[in-house]
């Protein structure tokens, strides 16, 4: 679902930079090992979503500074 929002930003709303930030946030969380049980992790969806939200927050702060 989160990656779908990234695609929507890129292709429907003409905001590719936001789509790229979403993609990077998801990648960072996966690389940190925060993944759901269905793909071999031990985290719940809330934990993964919260981690992605934190990554996006960091990304937005960096890009506006």
C-alpha positions as CSV (number, residue, x, y, z in Angstrom):
1,X,0.0,0.0,0.0
2,X,2.8,2.5,0.9
3,X,4.7,1.8,-2.3
4,X,1.4,2.3,-4.2
5,X,1.2,5.8,-2.8
6,X,4.8,6.3,-4.0
7,X,3.7,5.3,-7.5
8,X,0.7,7.6,-7.3
9,X,3.0,10.5,-6.4
10,X,5.3,9.7,-9.3
11,X,2.8,8.9,-12.1
12,X,-0.6,10.5,-11.2
13,X,0.2,13.6,-9.1
14,X,3.4,14.6,-10.9
15,X,5.4,14.6,-7.7
16,X,8.3,12.2,-8.5
17,X,10.5,13.6,-5.7
18,X,7.9,12.5,-3.1
19,X,7.6,9.1,-4.7
20,X,11.3,8.7,-4.5
21,X,11.4,9.6,-0.9
22,X,8.7,7.0,-0.1
23,X,10.7,4.4,-2.0
24,X,13.9,5.2,-0.1
25,X,12.1,5.2,3.2
26,X,10.7,1.7,2.6
27,X,14.1,0.5,1.4
28,X,15.8,1.8,4.5
29,X,13.3,0.1,6.8
30,X,13.6,-3.2,5.0
31,X,17.4,-2.9,5.1
32,X,17.2,-2.2,8.9
33,X,15.5,-5.6,9.3
34,X,12.1,-4.2,10.2
35,X,9.9,-6.4,8.1
36,X,6.5,-8.1,8.5
37,X,6.1,-11.8,9.3
38,X,4.7,-12.6,5.9
39,X,8.1,-11.9,4.3
40,X,10.2,-13.5,7.0
41,X,10.4,-10.8,9.7
42,X,8.9,-10.5,13.1
43,X,7.4,-7.0,13.0
44,X,3.8,-6.2,12.8
45,X,2.3,-3.8,10.2
46,X,2.0,-1.0,12.7
47,X,5.7,-1.2,13.6
48,X,6.7,-1.3,10.0
49,X,4.4,1.6,9.1
50,X,5.7,3.6,12.1
51,X,9.3,3.0,11.0
52,X,8.5,4.1,7.5
53,X,6.8,7.2,8.8
54,X,9.9,8.1,10.9
55,X,12.2,7.6,7.9
56,X,9.9,9.9,5.8
57,X,10.0,12.5,8.6
58,X,13.8,12.4,8.6
59,X,13.8,12.7,4.9
60,X,11.4,15.7,4.8
61,X,13.5,17.5,7.5
62,X,16.7,17.0,5.5
63,X,15.2,18.1,2.2
64,X,13.7,21.3,3.7
65,X,16.8,22.3,5.8
